[in-house]
């Protein structure tokens, strides 16, 4: 851990929490961060529109929250389901205060090993699905001149690792999209926060993640992507991150009157983000003159 990271970790969080009831719209509510955040929001007294591809997986949330929960079937790659779920949220609760774009999948393979059908499916869910749900919710937020969009990215949206190059690409895309969106909607009273977790026991490395087919494995990558792929699988369910504790931080940031653009979650995410910034600075500084010399010479 860097000295900078240690200093930051010891600092108390600067939160000014708003206490009024919020209405959440959560994608991927059946498990992981989506489910834990739905439970935490309900515990705080908020209302939740819980969505997932299977309504049966949301039944217990509906029973727990009663009138404060609306469940809706939602595959984020199906525009008609997005429109219907957002419309139902408006009819039931009058609109959406907080959008948590949580739905996403992983895929483990070296870049060269990756199967395009798998890659395109992941991009459709992780990037295009997130963007489509956001576009459906934003008109209501713009009308109210308020709202918060929470986009679940990853430490892998800031720095890359072997075996998840295409997953990294999807989360780097979420980061870029969110940064631009934050600038566009800030004058309209809407906030955007990137949630950047490290390893959490959310089934990300379990059944929900695909991987390279055995026949497509390339032996030359066994020591890099192969080793990392096996480590992800073997560690599934035993990651350091606690999803319930992450959910507390996510609900806190949604109620924060002045939320940050980024919220790394987990020690590895926090340290990893700062280390990436240090590494980029060191990498480019050695050739500063070359970089600056590419501009036109001032006349």
Secondary structure, DSSP 8 states (H G I E B T S, - for coil): --HHHHHHHHS-----B--S--EEEESSTTSHHHHHHHHHHHHTT-EEEEEES-GGGGHHHHHHHGGGEEEEE--TT-HHHHHHHHHHHHHHHSS-SEEEE-----EEB-TTT--HHHHHHHHIIIIIIHHHHHHHHHHHHHHHT-EEEEEE--GGGTS--TTBHHHHHHHHHHHHHHHHHHHHHGGGTEEEEEEEE-SBSSSTTTTT-EE--GGG--GGGIIIIIHHHHHHHHHTT--SB-HHHHHHHHHHHHHBTT--SEEEESHHHHHHHHHHHHHHHHHHHTTHHHHHTTS----
